[in-house]
């Protein structure tokens, strides 16, 4: 776990999807997207409460909605 701040590992299959880990040890799935020229960070859920595949399935409709 990082001493300060958060560390992120980005998904290789779904652009913008990452898992972040903080000093507390909590890991969460995050979706990064740009909407109206502004970077948005959407928390999808915690690991291990959901799998990477479940998170990808949930993130895809969000990506489509943001793209519209």
C-alpha positions as CSV (number, residue, x, y, z in Angstrom):
1,X,0.0,0.0,0.0
2,X,1.2,3.5,-0.7
3,X,2.5,5.6,2.2
4,X,0.8,8.8,0.9
5,X,-1.9,9.4,-1.7
6,X,-3.4,6.7,-3.9
7,X,-1.8,4.4,-6.5
8,X,-3.7,3.4,-9.6
9,X,-3.5,0.4,-11.9
10,X,-5.3,0.9,-15.2
11,X,-7.3,-1.8,-17.0
12,X,-5.8,-3.0,-20.3
13,X,-9.2,-3.9,-21.8
14,X,-11.4,-1.0,-21.0
15,X,-10.0,2.5,-21.4
16,X,-10.4,4.7,-18.3
17,X,-11.1,1.9,-15.8
18,X,-8.7,1.7,-12.9
19,X,-8.4,0.3,-9.5
20,X,-7.0,2.6,-6.8
21,X,-5.4,1.7,-3.5
22,X,-4.9,4.1,-0.7
23,X,-2.9,4.1,2.5
24,X,-5.8,2.6,4.4
25,X,-5.6,-0.5,2.2
26,X,-9.1,0.0,0.7
27,X,-9.2,-0.7,-3.0
28,X,-11.9,0.8,-5.3
29,X,-12.7,0.7,-9.0
30,X,-12.7,4.1,-10.6
31,X,-13.8,5.2,-14.1
32,X,-12.1,8.2,-15.6
33,X,-13.9,10.1,-18.3
34,X,-13.9,13.5,-19.9
35,X,-17.3,15.2,-20.2
36,X,-17.7,18.8,-21.3
37,X,-13.9,19.2,-21.3
38,X,-13.8,18.3,-17.6
39,X,-12.2,15.2,-16.2
40,X,-14.6,13.1,-14.1
41,X,-13.9,10.3,-11.7
42,X,-16.7,7.9,-11.1
43,X,-16.4,5.4,-8.2
44,X,-18.0,2.1,-9.3
45,X,-17.4,-0.1,-6.3
46,X,-14.9,-1.7,-4.0
47,X,-12.6,-4.6,-4.5
48,X,-13.1,-7.5,-3.6
49,X,-16.9,-6.9,-3.3
50,X,-17.0,-7.1,-7.1
51,X,-14.8,-8.7,-9.8
52,X,-13.0,-7.0,-12.6
53,X,-15.5,-8.5,-15.1
54,X,-18.5,-7.3,-13.2
55,X,-17.0,-3.8,-13.0
56,X,-16.3,-3.8,-16.8
57,X,-19.9,-4.8,-17.4
58,X,-21.2,-2.0,-15.2
59,X,-18.7,0.6,-16.6
60,X,-19.5,0.1,-20.2
61,X,-23.0,1.7,-20.1
62,X,-21.6,4.7,-18.2
63,X,-19.0,5.2,-20.9
64,X,-21.7,5.1,-23.6
65,X,-23.9,7.6,-21.7
66,X,-21.0,10.0,-21.2
67,X,-20.1,9.8,-24.9
68,X,-23.5,11.1,-25.9
